[in-house]
Each structure stands twice: as C-alpha cells, then as structure tokens.
Amino acid sequence: MNLTDLAKLMQTDINGTIKENEDAARAVFNAIQVGVWENGEKFNMAGFGTFTVKVRAARDGRNPSTGESIRIQAKRSLNFKASGKMKSDA
C-alpha cells in the first residue's frame, strides 16, 4: 500500500478528492513525526497502536568477516506497538 492507495481508502470516510486525502494523510504523518521523532513524545491512538522512539545504547560488537572488535554507536529508532484490537489470534 502506498499513499495513493491510502487516500483511496480514505474516500469512504472523507468526502474529498484523492489529492486532498493525500494531503490530509501527509499532514497526519508529519505531525506524528514531529511529535514522536523530534520532540520525543509518545503517540497513542486507541484501537490502533502506539508510536515511540527507542534509544539503543552504544555497545561493542564484532565484525563477522574479520572477527575484529568494533564500537557500535548509539542510535534512535521508531518503534510501533500494535493495540490489542490490531493483533490477530491466528
């Protein structure tokens, strides 16, 4: 699924053009990005899930091809945890 597919699915809930729906979806994703990634806030949408930023500490690792010990830098990553309604029993 891409942005256009999402905009077409939004047609059932929003009476707008595909372009207007794409703009609305972009605005929502940009707001989530600013709130979660840039401001470090948690975004929770009941019935869907929660977006958070996960911080991995720096650590020592090993190059698998040479066996050389290397230092892996700390990094941030976006984490999504689906709500119970989104999880399947299958």
KOLMARKOL-424453 format. One record per atom (N, C-alpha, C, O): residue number from 1; residue in one letter; atom name; x, y, z. Coordinates in nm, 2 decimals. Example, Ala and Ser with C-alpha at 12.3 -4.5 7.8 and 13.67 -1.06 7.14 Angstrom:
BEGIN
<seq:1 | type:a | atom:N | px:1.32 | py:-0.57 | pz:0.78>
<seq:1 | type:a | atom:CA | px:1.23 | py:-0.45 | pz:0.78>
<seq:1 | type:a | atom:C | px:1.32 | py:-0.33 | pz:0.78>
<seq:1 | type:a | atom:O | px:1.42 | py:-0.33 | pz:0.85>
<seq:2 | type:s | atom:N | px:1.28 | py:-0.22 | pz:0.71>
<seq:2 | type:s | atom:CA | px:1.37 | py:-0.11 | pz:0.71>
<seq:2 | type:s | atom:C | px:1.29 | py:0.00 | pz:0.79>
<seq:2 | type:s | atom:O | px:1.34 | py:0.11 | pz:0.80>
END
This chain:
BEGIN
<seq:1 | type:m | atom:N | px:0.08 | py:-0.12 | pz:0.00>
<seq:1 | type:m | atom:CA | px:0.00 | py:0.00 | pz:0.00>
<seq:1 | type:m | atom:C | px:0.09 | py:0.12 | pz:0.00>
<seq:1 | type:m | atom:O | px:0.19 | py:0.13 | pz:0.07>
<seq:2 | type:n | atom:N | px:0.05 | py:0.22 | pz:-0.08>
<seq:2 | type:n | atom:CA | px:0.12 | py:0.35 | pz:-0.08>
<seq:2 | type:n | atom:C | px:0.03 | py:0.46 | pz:-0.05>
<seq:2 | type:n | atom:O | px:-0.09 | py:0.44 | pz:-0.01>
<seq:3 | type:l | atom:N | px:0.08 | py:0.58 | pz:-0.05>
<seq:3 | type:l | atom:CA | px:0.00 | py:0.70 | pz:-0.01>
<seq:3 | type:l | atom:C | px:-0.13 | py:0.71 | pz:-0.10>
<seq:3 | type:l | atom:O | px:-0.23 | py:0.75 | pz:-0.04>
<seq:4 | type:t | atom:N | px:-0.12 | py:0.69 | pz:-0.22>
<seq:4 | type:t | atom:CA | px:-0.24 | py:0.70 | pz:-0.31>
<seq:4 | type:t | atom:C | px:-0.34 | py:0.59 | pz:-0.27>
<seq:4 | type:t | atom:O | px:-0.46 | py:0.62 | pz:-0.27>
<seq:5 | type:d | atom:N | px:-0.30 | py:0.47 | pz:-0.24>
<seq:5 | type:d | atom:CA | px:-0.39 | py:0.36 | pz:-0.20>
<seq:5 | type:d | atom:C | px:-0.46 | py:0.40 | pz:-0.07>
<seq:5 | type:d | atom:O | px:-0.58 | py:0.38 | pz:-0.05>
<seq:6 | type:l | atom:N | px:-0.38 | py:0.46 | pz:0.02>
<seq:6 | type:l | atom:CA | px:-0.44 | py:0.51 | pz:0.15>
<seq:6 | type:l | atom:C | px:-0.54 | py:0.62 | pz:0.12>
<seq:6 | type:l | atom:O | px:-0.65 | py:0.61 | pz:0.18>
<seq:7 | type:a | atom:N | px:-0.51 | py:0.71 | pz:0.04>
<seq:7 | type:a | atom:CA | px:-0.60 | py:0.82 | pz:0.00>
<seq:7 | type:a | atom:C | px:-0.73 | py:0.76 | pz:-0.05>
<seq:7 | type:a | atom:O | px:-0.84 | py:0.81 | pz:-0.02>
<seq:8 | type:k | atom:N | px:-0.72 | py:0.66 | pz:-0.14>
<seq:8 | type:k | atom:CA | px:-0.84 | py:0.60 | pz:-0.20>
<seq:8 | type:k | atom:C | px:-0.93 | py:0.53 | pz:-0.09>
<seq:8 | type:k | atom:O | px:-1.05 | py:0.54 | pz:-0.09>
<seq:9 | type:l | atom:N | px:-0.86 | py:0.46 | pz:0.00>
<seq:9 | type:l | atom:CA | px:-0.94 | py:0.40 | pz:0.11>
<seq:9 | type:l | atom:C | px:-1.00 | py:0.50 | pz:0.20>
<seq:9 | type:l | atom:O | px:-1.11 | py:0.48 | pz:0.26>
<seq:10 | type:m | atom:N | px:-0.94 | py:0.62 | pz:0.22>
<seq:10 | type:m | atom:CA | px:-1.00 | py:0.73 | pz:0.30>
<seq:10 | type:m | atom:C | px:-1.12 | py:0.79 | pz:0.24>
<seq:10 | type:m | atom:O | px:-1.20 | py:0.85 | pz:0.31>
<seq:11 | type:q | atom:N | px:-1.15 | py:0.76 | pz:0.11>
<seq:11 | type:q | atom:CA | px:-1.27 | py:0.81 | pz:0.04>
<seq:11 | type:q | atom:C | px:-1.40 | py:0.77 | pz:0.11>
<seq:11 | type:q | atom:O | px:-1.49 | py:0.84 | pz:0.11>
<seq:12 | type:t | atom:N | px:-1.39 | py:0.65 | pz:0.18>
<seq:12 | type:t | atom:CA | px:-1.52 | py:0.61 | pz:0.24>
<seq:12 | type:t | atom:C | px:-1.55 | py:0.69 | pz:0.37>
<seq:12 | type:t | atom:O | px:-1.66 | py:0.70 | pz:0.41>
<seq:13 | type:d | atom:N | px:-1.45 | py:0.75 | pz:0.43>
<seq:13 | type:d | atom:CA | px:-1.47 | py:0.83 | pz:0.55>
<seq:13 | type:d | atom:C | px:-1.46 | py:0.98 | pz:0.53>
<seq:13 | type:d | atom:O | px:-1.52 | py:1.06 | pz:0.60>
<seq:14 | type:i | atom:N | px:-1.38 | py:1.02 | pz:0.43>
<seq:14 | type:i | atom:CA | px:-1.37 | py:1.17 | pz:0.40>
<seq:14 | type:i | atom:C | px:-1.42 | py:1.20 | pz:0.26>
<seq:14 | type:i | atom:O | px:-1.37 | py:1.13 | pz:0.16>
<seq:15 | type:n | atom:N | px:-1.50 | py:1.29 | pz:0.25>
<seq:15 | type:n | atom:CA | px:-1.56 | py:1.33 | pz:0.11>
<seq:15 | type:n | atom:C | px:-1.46 | py:1.44 | pz:0.06>
<seq:15 | type:n | atom:O | px:-1.49 | py:1.56 | pz:0.06>
<seq:16 | type:g | atom:N | px:-1.35 | py:1.39 | pz:0.00>
<seq:16 | type:g | atom:CA | px:-1.26 | py:1.48 | pz:-0.06>
<seq:16 | type:g | atom:C | px:-1.20 | py:1.42 | pz:-0.18>
<seq:16 | type:g | atom:O | px:-1.22 | py:1.30 | pz:-0.21>
<seq:17 | type:t | atom:N | px:-1.12 | py:1.49 | pz:-0.26>
<seq:17 | type:t | atom:CA | px:-1.05 | py:1.43 | pz:-0.37>
<seq:17 | type:t | atom:C | px:-0.93 | py:1.35 | pz:-0.32>
<seq:17 | type:t | atom:O | px:-0.90 | py:1.35 | pz:-0.21>
<seq:18 | type:i | atom:N | px:-0.88 | py:1.27 | pz:-0.41>
<seq:18 | type:i | atom:CA | px:-0.76 | py:1.19 | pz:-0.38>
<seq:18 | type:i | atom:C | px:-0.65 | py:1.28 | pz:-0.33>
<seq:18 | type:i | atom:O | px:-0.58 | py:1.24 | pz:-0.24>
<seq:19 | type:k | atom:N | px:-0.63 | py:1.39 | pz:-0.40>
<seq:19 | type:k | atom:CA | px:-0.52 | py:1.48 | pz:-0.37>
<seq:19 | type:k | atom:C | px:-0.54 | py:1.54 | pz:-0.23>
<seq:19 | type:k | atom:O | px:-0.45 | py:1.55 | pz:-0.15>
<seq:20 | type:e | atom:N | px:-0.67 | py:1.58 | pz:-0.20>
<seq:20 | type:e | atom:CA | px:-0.70 | py:1.63 | pz:-0.06>
<seq:20 | type:e | atom:C | px:-0.67 | py:1.53 | pz:0.05>
<seq:20 | type:e | atom:O | px:-0.62 | py:1.56 | pz:0.15>
<seq:21 | type:n | atom:N | px:-0.71 | py:1.40 | pz:0.02>
<seq:21 | type:n | atom:CA | px:-0.69 | py:1.29 | pz:0.11>
<seq:21 | type:n | atom:C | px:-0.54 | py:1.27 | pz:0.13>
<seq:21 | type:n | atom:O | px:-0.50 | py:1.24 | pz:0.24>
<seq:22 | type:e | atom:N | px:-0.46 | py:1.27 | pz:0.02>
<seq:22 | type:e | atom:CA | px:-0.32 | py:1.25 | pz:0.03>
<seq:22 | type:e | atom:C | px:-0.26 | py:1.36 | pz:0.12>
<seq:22 | type:e | atom:O | px:-0.17 | py:1.34 | pz:0.20>
<seq:23 | type:d | atom:N | px:-0.30 | py:1.49 | pz:0.10>
<seq:23 | type:d | atom:CA | px:-0.25 | py:1.60 | pz:0.18>
<seq:23 | type:d | atom:C | px:-0.29 | py:1.58 | pz:0.33>
<seq:23 | type:d | atom:O | px:-0.21 | py:1.61 | pz:0.42>
<seq:24 | type:a | atom:N | px:-0.41 | py:1.53 | pz:0.35>
<seq:24 | type:a | atom:CA | px:-0.45 | py:1.51 | pz:0.49>
<seq:24 | type:a | atom:C | px:-0.37 | py:1.40 | pz:0.56>
<seq:24 | type:a | atom:O | px:-0.33 | py:1.41 | pz:0.67>
<seq:25 | type:a | atom:N | px:-0.34 | py:1.29 | pz:0.48>
<seq:25 | type:a | atom:CA | px:-0.26 | py:1.18 | pz:0.53>
<seq:25 | type:a | atom:C | px:-0.11 | py:1.23 | pz:0.56>
<seq:25 | type:a | atom:O | px:-0.06 | py:1.20 | pz:0.66>
<seq:26 | type:r | atom:N | px:-0.06 | py:1.31 | pz:0.47>
<seq:26 | type:r | atom:CA | px:0.07 | py:1.37 | pz:0.49>
<seq:26 | type:r | atom:C | px:0.08 | py:1.45 | pz:0.61>
<seq:26 | type:r | atom:O | px:0.18 | py:1.45 | pz:0.69>
<seq:27 | type:a | atom:N | px:-0.02 | py:1.53 | pz:0.63>
<seq:27 | type:a | atom:CA | px:-0.03 | py:1.62 | pz:0.75>
<seq:27 | type:a | atom:C | px:-0.03 | py:1.54 | pz:0.88>
<seq:27 | type:a | atom:O | px:0.04 | py:1.58 | pz:0.97>
<seq:28 | type:v | atom:N | px:-0.10 | py:1.43 | pz:0.88>
<seq:28 | type:v | atom:CA | px:-0.11 | py:1.35 | pz:1.00>
<seq:28 | type:v | atom:C | px:0.03 | py:1.28 | pz:1.02>
<seq:28 | type:v | atom:O | px:0.08 | py:1.28 | pz:1.14>
<seq:29 | type:f | atom:N | px:0.09 | py:1.23 | pz:0.92>
<seq:29 | type:f | atom:CA | px:0.22 | py:1.16 | pz:0.94>
<seq:29 | type:f | atom:C | px:0.33 | py:1.26 | pz:0.98>
<seq:29 | type:f | atom:O | px:0.42 | py:1.23 | pz:1.05>
<seq:30 | type:n | atom:N | px:0.32 | py:1.38 | pz:0.92>
<seq:30 | type:n | atom:CA | px:0.42 | py:1.49 | pz:0.96>
<seq:30 | type:n | atom:C | px:0.40 | py:1.53 | pz:1.10>
<seq:30 | type:n | atom:O | px:0.50 | py:1.55 | pz:1.17>
<seq:31 | type:a | atom:N | px:0.28 | py:1.54 | pz:1.15>
<seq:31 | type:a | atom:CA | px:0.25 | py:1.57 | pz:1.29>
<seq:31 | type:a | atom:C | px:0.31 | py:1.46 | pz:1.38>
<seq:31 | type:a | atom:O | px:0.36 | py:1.49 | pz:1.49>
<seq:32 | type:i | atom:N | px:0.29 | py:1.34 | pz:1.35>
<seq:32 | type:i | atom:CA | px:0.34 | py:1.22 | pz:1.43>
<seq:32 | type:i | atom:C | px:0.49 | py:1.23 | pz:1.43>
<seq:32 | type:i | atom:O | px:0.55 | py:1.21 | pz:1.53>
<seq:33 | type:q | atom:N | px:0.55 | py:1.26 | pz:1.31>
<seq:33 | type:q | atom:CA | px:0.70 | py:1.26 | pz:1.30>
<seq:33 | type:q | atom:C | px:0.75 | py:1.37 | pz:1.39>
<seq:33 | type:q | atom:O | px:0.85 | py:1.35 | pz:1.47>
<seq:34 | type:v | atom:N | px:0.69 | py:1.49 | pz:1.39>
<seq:34 | type:v | atom:CA | px:0.74 | py:1.60 | pz:1.48>
<seq:34 | type:v | atom:C | px:0.72 | py:1.57 | pz:1.62>
<seq:34 | type:v | atom:O | px:0.81 | py:1.59 | pz:1.70>
<seq:35 | type:g | atom:N | px:0.60 | py:1.52 | pz:1.66>
<seq:35 | type:g | atom:CA | px:0.58 | py:1.48 | pz:1.80>
<seq:35 | type:g | atom:C | px:0.66 | py:1.37 | pz:1.85>
<seq:35 | type:g | atom:O | px:0.71 | py:1.38 | pz:1.96>
<seq:36 | type:v | atom:N | px:0.67 | py:1.26 | pz:1.78>
<seq:36 | type:v | atom:CA | px:0.74 | py:1.15 | pz:1.83>
<seq:36 | type:v | atom:C | px:0.89 | py:1.16 | pz:1.81>
<seq:36 | type:v | atom:O | px:0.97 | py:1.14 | pz:1.90>
<seq:37 | type:w | atom:N | px:0.93 | py:1.18 | pz:1.68>
<seq:37 | type:w | atom:CA | px:1.08 | py:1.17 | pz:1.65>
<seq:37 | type:w | atom:C | px:1.15 | py:1.29 | pz:1.70>
<seq:37 | type:w | atom:O | px:1.26 | py:1.28 | pz:1.76>
<seq:38 | type:e | atom:N | px:1.10 | py:1.41 | pz:1.67>
<seq:38 | type:e | atom:CA | px:1.17 | py:1.53 | pz:1.70>
<seq:38 | type:e | atom:C | px:1.15 | py:1.58 | pz:1.85>
<seq:38 | type:e | atom:O | px:1.24 | py:1.63 | pz:1.91>
<seq:39 | type:n | atom:N | px:1.03 | py:1.56 | pz:1.90>
<seq:39 | type:n | atom:CA | px:1.00 | py:1.61 | pz:2.04>
<seq:39 | type:n | atom:C | px:1.01 | py:1.50 | pz:2.14>
<seq:39 | type:n | atom:O | px:1.01 | py:1.52 | pz:2.26>
<seq:40 | type:g | atom:N | px:1.03 | py:1.37 | pz:2.10>
<seq:40 | type:g | atom:CA | px:1.04 | py:1.26 | pz:2.19>
<seq:40 | type:g | atom:C | px:0.91 | py:1.22 | pz:2.26>
<seq:40 | type:g | atom:O | px:0.92 | py:1.16 | pz:2.37>
<seq:41 | type:e | atom:N | px:0.80 | py:1.27 | pz:2.21>
<seq:41 | type:e | atom:CA | px:0.67 | py:1.23 | pz:2.28>
<seq:41 | type:e | atom:C | px:0.62 | py:1.10 | pz:2.23>
<seq:41 | type:e | atom:O | px:0.67 | py:1.04 | pz:2.13>
<seq:42 | type:k | atom:N | px:0.53 | py:1.04 | pz:2.31>
<seq:42 | type:k | atom:CA | px:0.47 | py:0.91 | pz:2.27>
<seq:42 | type:k | atom:C | px:0.33 | py:0.95 | pz:2.20>
<seq:42 | type:k | atom:O | px:0.26 | py:1.03 | pz:2.25>
<seq:43 | type:f | atom:N | px:0.30 | py:0.88 | pz:2.09>
<seq:43 | type:f | atom:CA | px:0.18 | py:0.89 | pz:2.03>
<seq:43 | type:f | atom:C | px:0.10 | py:0.77 | pz:2.04>
<seq:43 | type:f | atom:O | px:0.14 | py:0.66 | pz:1.99>
<seq:44 | type:n | atom:N | px:-0.02 | py:0.78 | pz:2.10>
<seq:44 | type:n | atom:CA | px:-0.11 | py:0.66 | pz:2.12>
<seq:44 | type:n | atom:C | px:-0.24 | py:0.69 | pz:2.05>
<seq:44 | type:n | atom:O | px:-0.31 | py:0.79 | pz:2.08>
<seq:45 | type:m | atom:N | px:-0.28 | py:0.60 | pz:1.97>
<seq:45 | type:m | atom:CA | px:-0.41 | py:0.60 | pz:1.90>
<seq:45 | type:m | atom:C | px:-0.49 | py:0.48 | pz:1.95>
<seq:45 | type:m | atom:O | px:-0.46 | py:0.37 | pz:1.90>
<seq:46 | type:a | atom:N | px:-0.59 | py:0.50 | pz:2.03>
<seq:46 | type:a | atom:CA | px:-0.67 | py:0.39 | pz:2.08>
<seq:46 | type:a | atom:C | px:-0.72 | py:0.30 | pz:1.97>
<seq:46 | type:a | atom:O | px:-0.78 | py:0.36 | pz:1.87>
<seq:47 | type:g | atom:N | px:-0.71 | py:0.17 | pz:1.98>
<seq:47 | type:g | atom:CA | px:-0.76 | py:0.08 | pz:1.88>
<seq:47 | type:g | atom:C | px:-0.66 | py:0.06 | pz:1.77>
<seq:47 | type:g | atom:O | px:-0.69 | py:-0.03 | pz:1.68>
<seq:48 | type:f | atom:N | px:-0.55 | py:0.13 | pz:1.76>
<seq:48 | type:f | atom:CA | px:-0.46 | py:0.12 | pz:1.65>
<seq:48 | type:f | atom:C | px:-0.32 | py:0.08 | pz:1.71>
<seq:48 | type:f | atom:O | px:-0.27 | py:-0.03 | pz:1.68>
<seq:49 | type:g | atom:N | px:-0.26 | py:0.17 | pz:1.79>
<seq:49 | type:g | atom:CA | px:-0.13 | py:0.13 | pz:1.85>
<seq:49 | type:g | atom:C | px:-0.06 | py:0.26 | pz:1.90>
<seq:49 | type:g | atom:O | px:-0.11 | py:0.37 | pz:1.90>
<seq:50 | type:t | atom:N | px:0.07 | py:0.24 | pz:1.94>
<seq:50 | type:t | atom:CA | px:0.15 | py:0.34 | pz:2.00>
<seq:50 | type:t | atom:C | px:0.28 | py:0.35 | pz:1.92>
<seq:50 | type:t | atom:O | px:0.35 | py:0.25 | pz:1.90>
<seq:51 | type:f | atom:N | px:0.32 | py:0.48 | pz:1.89>
<seq:51 | type:f | atom:CA | px:0.45 | py:0.51 | pz:1.83>
<seq:51 | type:f | atom:C | px:0.54 | py:0.57 | pz:1.94>
<seq:51 | type:f | atom:O | px:0.49 | py:0.66 | pz:2.01>
<seq:52 | type:t | atom:N | px:0.66 | py:0.52 | pz:1.96>
<seq:52 | type:t | atom:CA | px:0.76 | py:0.57 | pz:2.05>
<seq:52 | type:t | atom:C | px:0.89 | py:0.57 | pz:1.98>
<seq:52 | type:t | atom:O | px:0.91 | py:0.51 | pz:1.88>
<seq:53 | type:v | atom:N | px:0.99 | py:0.65 | pz:2.04>
<seq:53 | type:v | atom:CA | px:1.13 | py:0.64 | pz:2.00>
<seq:53 | type:v | atom:C | px:1.20 | py:0.55 | pz:2.09>
<seq:53 | type:v | atom:O | px:1.20 | py:0.57 | pz:2.21>
<seq:54 | type:k | atom:N | px:1.27 | py:0.46 | pz:2.04>
<seq:54 | type:k | atom:CA | px:1.35 | py:0.36 | pz:2.12>
<seq:54 | type:k | atom:C | px:1.50 | py:0.40 | pz:2.10>
<seq:54 | type:k | atom:O | px:1.54 | py:0.42 | pz:1.99>
<seq:55 | type:v | atom:N | px:1.57 | py:0.41 | pz:2.21>
<seq:55 | type:v | atom:CA | px:1.71 | py:0.45 | pz:2.21>
<seq:55 | type:v | atom:C | px:1.79 | py:0.33 | pz:2.24>
<seq:55 | type:v | atom:O | px:1.77 | py:0.26 | pz:2.35>
<seq:56 | type:r | atom:N | px:1.88 | py:0.30 | pz:2.15>
<seq:56 | type:r | atom:CA | px:1.98 | py:0.18 | pz:2.18>
<seq:56 | type:r | atom:C | px:2.11 | py:0.24 | pz:2.22>
<seq:56 | type:r | atom:O | px:2.17 | py:0.33 | pz:2.15>
<seq:57 | type:a | atom:N | px:2.16 | py:0.20 | pz:2.33>
<seq:57 | type:a | atom:CA | px:2.29 | py:0.24 | pz:2.38>
<seq:57 | type:a | atom:C | px:2.40 | py:0.20 | pz:2.29>
<seq:57 | type:a | atom:O | px:2.39 | py:0.10 | pz:2.22>
<seq:58 | type:a | atom:N | px:2.52 | py:0.27 | pz:2.30>
<seq:58 | type:a | atom:CA | px:2.64 | py:0.23 | pz:2.23>
<seq:58 | type:a | atom:C | px:2.68 | py:0.10 | pz:2.29>
<seq:58 | type:a | atom:O | px:2.67 | py:0.07 | pz:2.41>
<seq:59 | type:r | atom:N | px:2.75 | py:0.01 | pz:2.21>
<seq:59 | type:r | atom:CA | px:2.79 | py:-0.12 | pz:2.26>
<seq:59 | type:r | atom:C | px:2.90 | py:-0.17 | pz:2.17>
<seq:59 | type:r | atom:O | px:2.93 | py:-0.12 | pz:2.06>
<seq:60 | type:d | atom:N | px:2.97 | py:-0.27 | pz:2.22>
<seq:60 | type:d | atom:CA | px:3.08 | py:-0.33 | pz:2.15>
<seq:60 | type:d | atom:C | px:3.02 | py:-0.45 | pz:2.06>
<seq:60 | type:d | atom:O | px:2.93 | py:-0.52 | pz:2.11>
<seq:61 | type:g | atom:N | px:3.08 | py:-0.46 | pz:1.94>
<seq:61 | type:g | atom:CA | px:3.03 | py:-0.56 | pz:1.85>
<seq:61 | type:g | atom:C | px:3.15 | py:-0.63 | pz:1.79>
<seq:61 | type:g | atom:O | px:3.27 | py:-0.60 | pz:1.82>
<seq:62 | type:r | atom:N | px:3.12 | py:-0.72 | pz:1.70>
<seq:62 | type:r | atom:CA | px:3.23 | py:-0.79 | pz:1.63>
<seq:62 | type:r | atom:C | px:3.20 | py:-0.80 | pz:1.48>
<seq:62 | type:r | atom:O | px:3.09 | py:-0.83 | pz:1.44>
<seq:63 | type:n | atom:N | px:3.30 | py:-0.76 | pz:1.40>
<seq:63 | type:n | atom:CA | px:3.29 | py:-0.77 | pz:1.25>
<seq:63 | type:n | atom:C | px:3.29 | py:-0.92 | pz:1.22>
<seq:63 | type:n | atom:O | px:3.38 | py:-0.99 | pz:1.25>
<seq:64 | type:p | atom:N | px:3.18 | py:-0.97 | pz:1.16>
<seq:64 | type:p | atom:CA | px:3.17 | py:-1.12 | pz:1.14>
<seq:64 | type:p | atom:C | px:3.27 | py:-1.17 | pz:1.04>
<seq:64 | type:p | atom:O | px:3.31 | py:-1.29 | pz:1.04>
<seq:65 | type:s | atom:N | px:3.31 | py:-1.09 | pz:0.94>
<seq:65 | type:s | atom:CA | px:3.40 | py:-1.14 | pz:0.84>
<seq:65 | type:s | atom:C | px:3.55 | py:-1.14 | pz:0.89>
<seq:65 | type:s | atom:O | px:3.63 | py:-1.22 | pz:0.84>
<seq:66 | type:t | atom:N | px:3.59 | py:-1.04 | pz:0.98>
<seq:66 | type:t | atom:CA | px:3.73 | py:-1.04 | pz:1.02>
<seq:66 | type:t | atom:C | px:3.74 | py:-1.08 | pz:1.17>
<seq:66 | type:t | atom:O | px:3.85 | py:-1.11 | pz:1.21>
<seq:67 | type:g | atom:N | px:3.63 | py:-1.08 | pz:1.24>
<seq:67 | type:g | atom:CA | px:3.64 | py:-1.11 | pz:1.39>
<seq:67 | type:g | atom:C | px:3.69 | py:-0.99 | pz:1.47>
<seq:67 | type:g | atom:O | px:3.71 | py:-1.00 | pz:1.59>
<seq:68 | type:e | atom:N | px:3.72 | py:-0.88 | pz:1.40>
<seq:68 | type:e | atom:CA | px:3.77 | py:-0.76 | pz:1.47>
<seq:68 | type:e | atom:C | px:3.66 | py:-0.70 | pz:1.56>
<seq:68 | type:e | atom:O | px:3.55 | py:-0.69 | pz:1.52>
<seq:69 | type:s | atom:N | px:3.70 | py:-0.65 | pz:1.68>
<seq:69 | type:s | atom:CA | px:3.61 | py:-0.59 | pz:1.77>
<seq:69 | type:s | atom:C | px:3.59 | py:-0.44 | pz:1.72>
<seq:69 | type:s | atom:O | px:3.68 | py:-0.37 | pz:1.69>
<seq:70 | type:i | atom:N | px:3.46 | py:-0.40 | pz:1.72>
<seq:70 | type:i | atom:CA | px:3.42 | py:-0.27 | pz:1.68>
<seq:70 | type:i | atom:C | px:3.33 | py:-0.21 | pz:1.78>
<seq:70 | type:i | atom:O | px:3.27 | py:-0.28 | pz:1.86>
<seq:71 | type:r | atom:N | px:3.32 | py:-0.07 | pz:1.77>
<seq:71 | type:r | atom:CA | px:3.23 | py:0.00 | pz:1.86>
<seq:71 | type:r | atom:C | px:3.11 | py:0.04 | pz:1.78>
<seq:71 | type:r | atom:O | px:3.12 | py:0.10 | pz:1.67>
<seq:72 | type:i | atom:N | px:2.99 | py:0.00 | pz:1.82>
<seq:72 | type:i | atom:CA | px:2.86 | py:0.03 | pz:1.75>
<seq:72 | type:i | atom:C | px:2.80 | py:0.15 | pz:1.82>
<seq:72 | type:i | atom:O | px:2.78 | py:0.15 | pz:1.94>
<seq:73 | type:q | atom:N | px:2.78 | py:0.26 | pz:1.75>
<seq:73 | type:q | atom:CA | px:2.73 | py:0.38 | pz:1.80>
<seq:73 | type:q | atom:C | px:2.59 | py:0.37 | pz:1.85>
<seq:73 | type:q | atom:O | px:2.51 | py:0.29 | pz:1.81>
<seq:74 | type:a | atom:N | px:2.55 | py:0.46 | pz:1.95>
<seq:74 | type:a | atom:CA | px:2.41 | py:0.46 | pz:2.00>
<seq:74 | type:a | atom:C | px:2.32 | py:0.51 | pz:1.88>
<seq:74 | type:a | atom:O | px:2.37 | py:0.59 | pz:1.80>
<seq:75 | type:k | atom:N | px:2.20 | py:0.47 | pz:1.88>
<seq:75 | type:k | atom:CA | px:2.11 | py:0.52 | pz:1.78>
<seq:75 | type:k | atom:C | px:1.96 | py:0.52 | pz:1.83>
<seq:75 | type:k | atom:O | px:1.93 | py:0.45 | pz:1.93>
<seq:76 | type:r | atom:N | px:1.88 | py:0.60 | pz:1.76>
<seq:76 | type:r | atom:CA | px:1.74 | py:0.60 | pz:1.79>
<seq:76 | type:r | atom:C | px:1.66 | py:0.53 | pz:1.67>
<seq:76 | type:r | atom:O | px:1.71 | py:0.54 | pz:1.56>
<seq:77 | type:s | atom:N | px:1.55 | py:0.47 | pz:1.71>
<seq:77 | type:s | atom:CA | px:1.47 | py:0.41 | pz:1.60>
<seq:77 | type:s | atom:C | px:1.32 | py:0.43 | pz:1.64>
<seq:77 | type:s | atom:O | px:1.29 | py:0.44 | pz:1.76>
<seq:78 | type:l | atom:N | px:1.24 | py:0.43 | pz:1.54>
<seq:78 | type:l | atom:CA | px:1.10 | py:0.45 | pz:1.57>
<seq:78 | type:l | atom:C | px:1.04 | py:0.31 | pz:1.60>
<seq:78 | type:l | atom:O | px:1.06 | py:0.21 | pz:1.53>
<seq:79 | type:n | atom:N | px:0.96 | py:0.30 | pz:1.71>
<seq:79 | type:n | atom:CA | px:0.90 | py:0.18 | pz:1.75>
<seq:79 | type:n | atom:C | px:0.75 | py:0.19 | pz:1.74>
<seq:79 | type:n | atom:O | px:0.69 | py:0.29 | pz:1.78>
<seq:80 | type:f | atom:N | px:0.68 | py:0.08 | pz:1.69>
<seq:80 | type:f | atom:CA | px:0.54 | py:0.08 | pz:1.69>
<seq:80 | type:f | atom:C | px:0.49 | py:-0.04 | pz:1.76>
<seq:80 | type:f | atom:O | px:0.54 | py:-0.15 | pz:1.73>
<seq:81 | type:k | atom:N | px:0.40 | py:-0.03 | pz:1.85>
<seq:81 | type:k | atom:CA | px:0.34 | py:-0.14 | pz:1.92>
<seq:81 | type:k | atom:C | px:0.19 | py:-0.14 | pz:1.89>
<seq:81 | type:k | atom:O | px:0.12 | py:-0.05 | pz:1.92>
<seq:82 | type:a | atom:N | px:0.14 | py:-0.25 | pz:1.82>
<seq:82 | type:a | atom:CA | px:0.00 | py:-0.26 | pz:1.78>
<seq:82 | type:a | atom:C | px:-0.09 | py:-0.27 | pz:1.91>
<seq:82 | type:a | atom:O | px:-0.05 | py:-0.34 | pz:2.01>
<seq:83 | type:s | atom:N | px:-0.21 | py:-0.22 | pz:1.90>
<seq:83 | type:s | atom:CA | px:-0.30 | py:-0.24 | pz:2.01>
<seq:83 | type:s | atom:C | px:-0.36 | py:-0.38 | pz:2.01>
<seq:83 | type:s | atom:O | px:-0.34 | py:-0.45 | pz:1.91>
<seq:84 | type:g | atom:N | px:-0.43 | py:-0.42 | pz:2.11>
<seq:84 | type:g | atom:CA | px:-0.49 | py:-0.55 | pz:2.12>
<seq:84 | type:g | atom:C | px:-0.59 | py:-0.57 | pz:2.01>
<seq:84 | type:g | atom:O | px:-0.60 | py:-0.69 | pz:1.96>
<seq:85 | type:k | atom:N | px:-0.66 | py:-0.47 | pz:1.96>
<seq:85 | type:k | atom:CA | px:-0.76 | py:-0.49 | pz:1.86>
<seq:85 | type:k | atom:C | px:-0.69 | py:-0.52 | pz:1.72>
<seq:85 | type:k | atom:O | px:-0.75 | py:-0.58 | pz:1.63>
<seq:86 | type:m | atom:N | px:-0.56 | py:-0.47 | pz:1.71>
<seq:86 | type:m | atom:CA | px:-0.49 | py:-0.49 | pz:1.58>
<seq:86 | type:m | atom:C | px:-0.42 | py:-0.63 | pz:1.57>
<seq:86 | type:m | atom:O | px:-0.38 | py:-0.67 | pz:1.46>
<seq:87 | type:k | atom:N | px:-0.41 | py:-0.69 | pz:1.69>
<seq:87 | type:k | atom:CA | px:-0.34 | py:-0.82 | pz:1.69>
<seq:87 | type:k | atom:C | px:-0.44 | py:-0.93 | pz:1.66>
<seq:87 | type:k | atom:O | px:-0.56 | py:-0.93 | pz:1.70>
<seq:88 | type:s | atom:N | px:-0.40 | py:-1.03 | pz:1.58>
<seq:88 | type:s | atom:CA | px:-0.48 | py:-1.14 | pz:1.54>
<seq:88 | type:s | atom:C | px:-0.46 | py:-1.26 | pz:1.63>
<seq:88 | type:s | atom:O | px:-0.35 | py:-1.28 | pz:1.68>
<seq:89 | type:d | atom:N | px:-0.56 | py:-1.34 | pz:1.65>
<seq:89 | type:d | atom:CA | px:-0.54 | py:-1.47 | pz:1.73>
<seq:89 | type:d | atom:C | px:-0.49 | py:-1.58 | pz:1.64>
<seq:89 | type:d | atom:O | px:-0.46 | py:-1.69 | pz:1.69>
<seq:90 | type:a | atom:N | px:-0.48 | py:-1.56 | pz:1.51>
<seq:90 | type:a | atom:CA | px:-0.44 | py:-1.66 | pz:1.41>
<seq:90 | type:a | atom:C | px:-0.30 | py:-1.71 | pz:1.43>
<seq:90 | type:a | atom:O | px:-0.25 | py:-1.80 | pz:1.36>
END
